[in-house]
Amino acid sequence: MSAETLVGLDAVSFSYNGEWILDAISVDIKRGDFLGIVGPNGSGKTTLLKTILGLLKPDRGVVYLFGQRLSQFRRWEKVGYVPQRSEYRTLRFPITAEEIVSMGRIGRSSVFFGFERDDKQAIEEALQVVGMGEHRKTLISHLSGGQQQRVLIAKALASRPELLILDEPTVGVDVETQGKFYELLRNLNRERGLTILLVSHDIDVVRKEVKSLAYLNRRLVYYGTTKEFMRQD
């Protein structure tokens, strides 16, 4: 496996109630890539993400992160994860945008003694990068869906990760907000060298925004550049 491979899947399979949800998936995601994982509902996209994150254990195959077997990997600050907003219960509580972003520093600092200067700098930097600095004291429940999504990305960026993983990040936001959201991701990928892995059911939008595509339908139907995918389409 190349030293530039951040995520490696070697014949990964996962079953539930005797039914294969993932069947022998093999991919190598390189540093600097912007990969969209697409496919119909029930194709295993979110299951694949949770397998990469260690939230689900595959029945077969091996997952690698940063060149290590997942079972040996401990540097989770290198990985930023943005789940579907519907899974994020904190959005319902009276908590500010800044407080949510500060959660991204947990694990990198001893929060029992309070955040240190580097933590505060990372939190502020993350808020500014996603354009939410002016809303730091706003309750998360008072923000629009697109703004909430930016706050969740800032939380993931607060640990200064090298890999950002997002699950259906544009569900429930309008077309204009989607465009601004993908512009933000492109800038993070291009200017900061952040490797991005994004799951979406909206193939028509995603294939225009990412560098490469993995089309999943329990098995890996296609894996390669977006240009080649559209040529075959």
C-alpha positions in Angstrom: 0.0 0.0 0.0 1.3 3.4 -1.0 2.4 5.8 1.8 0.1 8.3 0.2 -3.0 6.1 0.8 -5.0 7.4 3.7 -7.9 4.9 3.5 -7.5 1.4 2.2 -10.2 -1.2 1.9 -9.1 -4.7 1.0 -12.1 -7.0 0.0 -14.3 -5.6 2.8 -17.7 -7.3 3.2 -20.4 -6.7 5.8 -23.6 -8.5 6.4 -26.8 -7.9 8.4 -29.4 -10.5 9.3 -27.7 -12.9 6.8 -27.8 -10.3 3.9 -24.7 -8.9 2.4 -24.7 -5.1 2.6 -21.2 -4.7 1.4 -19.6 -7.3 -0.9 -15.8 -7.4 -1.4 -15.2 -3.6 -1.6 -11.6 -2.7 -2.4 -10.4 1.0 -2.8 -7.4 3.1 -2.1 -8.1 6.7 -1.3 -5.0 8.9 -1.8 -3.9 12.0 0.0 -5.4 15.1 -1.6 -8.3 13.2 -3.2 -11.9 14.5 -3.2 -14.0 11.3 -3.5 -17.7 11.1 -3.8 -19.4 7.8 -2.8 -22.7 7.6 -4.6 -25.4 5.0 -5.2 -29.1 4.3 -4.6 -30.7 4.2 -1.2 -29.8 0.9 0.5 -26.6 0.5 -1.5 -24.4 0.4 1.6 -22.9 3.9 1.4 -23.4 4.9 5.1 -22.4 1.3 6.1 -19.2 1.7 4.2 -18.4 5.0 6.1 -19.2 3.4 9.4 -16.9 0.5 8.6 -14.1 2.9 7.7 -14.6 4.8 11.0 -14.6 1.5 13.1 -18.3 1.9 14.1 -19.1 -1.3 12.3 -16.8 -4.4 12.1 -16.6 -6.1 8.7 -17.3 -9.8 8.4 -14.4 -10.1 5.9 -11.6 -8.0 4.6 -9.3 -5.4 6.2 -9.6 -1.6 6.6 -6.5 0.5 6.8 -6.2 4.1 7.9 -3.0 6.1 7.3 -1.2 2.8 6.6 -2.3 1.0 9.7 -4.8 -1.7 10.2 -7.9 -0.1 11.7 -7.6 -2.3 14.8 -4.2 -0.6 15.5 -5.1 2.9 14.5 -5.2 5.4 17.4 -4.6 8.9 15.8 -8.3 9.7 15.5 -7.6 13.5 15.6 -6.4 13.0 12.0 -10.0 12.1 11.0 -12.8 14.6 11.0 -16.3 13.1 10.7 -19.6 14.9 9.9 -22.6 12.6 10.3 -26.0 13.2 8.9 -27.6 16.1 10.6 -30.5 13.9 11.6 -28.1 11.9 13.8 -26.8 15.0 15.6 -29.0 15.4 18.6 -27.0 18.3 20.0 -28.6 20.5 17.4 -31.8 20.4 19.5 -30.2 21.8 22.7 -29.5 25.4 23.8 -25.9 25.4 22.7 -24.0 27.9 20.7 -22.1 27.4 17.4 -18.8 28.0 19.2 -19.6 25.4 21.9 -20.3 22.8 19.3 -17.1 23.6 17.4 -15.1 23.4 20.7 -16.2 19.7 21.1 -13.9 19.0 18.2 -10.9 19.7 20.5 -11.9 17.0 23.0 -9.3 14.3 22.9 -6.6 16.8 21.8 -6.6 18.7 25.1 -7.3 18.2 28.8 -10.7 20.0 28.9 -10.9 19.4 32.6 -8.4 22.3 33.0 -10.0 24.4 30.3 -8.9 25.0 26.7 -5.4 26.2 26.1 -4.3 28.9 23.6 -3.8 26.4 20.8 -7.3 25.0 21.3 -8.9 28.4 21.2 -6.9 29.3 18.1 -8.0 26.1 16.4 -11.7 26.7 17.3 -11.5 30.3 16.0 -9.7 29.2 12.9 -12.3 26.5 12.1 -15.2 29.0 12.6 -13.5 31.5 10.2 -12.7 28.9 7.6 -16.4 27.9 7.2 -17.6 31.6 7.4 -19.3 31.2 10.7 -17.2 33.5 12.9 -19.9 36.1 13.2 -22.3 33.5 14.4 -20.1 32.0 17.1 -22.5 33.0 20.0 -25.7 32.1 18.1 -27.7 29.1 19.3 -27.4 26.3 16.9 -31.2 25.9 16.8 -31.5 29.5 15.5 -29.3 28.8 12.4 -30.4 27.6 9.0 -29.8 24.1 7.8 -26.9 25.2 5.7 -25.3 27.2 8.6 -25.7 24.2 10.9 -23.9 22.1 8.4 -21.0 24.6 8.3 -20.8 24.5 12.1 -20.6 20.7 12.0 -17.8 20.9 9.5 -16.0 23.4 11.7 -16.3 21.0 14.6 -14.6 18.3 12.5 -11.9 20.8 11.4 -11.1 21.9 14.9 -8.9 18.9 15.4 -7.0 19.9 12.3 -7.6 16.6 10.5 -5.9 15.3 7.4 -9.0 13.4 6.3 -12.6 14.7 6.3 -15.5 12.3 6.0 -19.1 13.5 5.4 -22.3 11.6 5.3 -25.1 13.1 3.1 -24.0 16.7 4.0 -26.5 18.5 1.7 -29.7 16.8 2.7 -32.4 19.3 3.5 -30.6 22.4 2.1 -31.6 24.5 -0.9 -29.7 24.5 -4.3 -28.0 27.9 -3.6 -26.7 26.7 -0.2 -25.5 23.4 -1.8 -23.4 25.4 -4.3 -21.8 27.5 -1.5 -21.2 24.3 0.5 -19.4 22.5 -2.3 -17.4 25.7 -3.0 -16.2 25.5 0.7 -15.2 21.8 0.3 -13.3 22.5 -2.9 -11.4 25.3 -1.2 -10.5 23.0 1.7 -9.4 20.4 -0.7 -7.4 22.6 -3.0 -6.0 25.2 -0.7 -5.4 23.2 2.5 -4.7 19.8 0.9 -7.5 18.2 2.9 -8.5 14.8 1.7 -12.3 14.5 1.5 -14.6 11.5 1.4 -18.3 12.4 0.9 -21.4 10.2 0.7 -24.4 11.3 -1.3 -27.4 9.8 -3.1 -27.4 12.8 -5.5 -25.1 11.6 -8.2 -26.0 14.3 -10.7 -24.7 17.0 -8.3 -21.8 15.2 -6.8 -20.2 14.0 -10.0 -19.8 17.7 -11.0 -18.1 18.7 -7.8 -15.6 15.9 -6.8 -12.4 14.7 -8.3 -13.3 11.0 -8.3 -16.3 8.7 -7.8 -17.1 5.4 -6.3 -20.5 4.1 -7.4 -21.7 1.6 -4.9 -24.6 -0.9 -5.1 -23.5 -3.3 -2.4 -20.6 -4.2 -4.7 -18.3 -1.6 -6.2 -19.7 -0.9 -9.6 -17.3 1.9 -10.6 -14.2 3.6 -9.0 -12.3 6.2 -10.9 -12.3 9.8 -12.1 -15.5 11.7 -12.7 -14.5 12.5 -16.3 -14.2 8.8 -17.1 -17.5 8.1 -15.3 -19.3 10.7 -17.3 -17.7 9.3 -20.5 -19.2 5.9 -19.7 -22.6 7.3 -18.6 
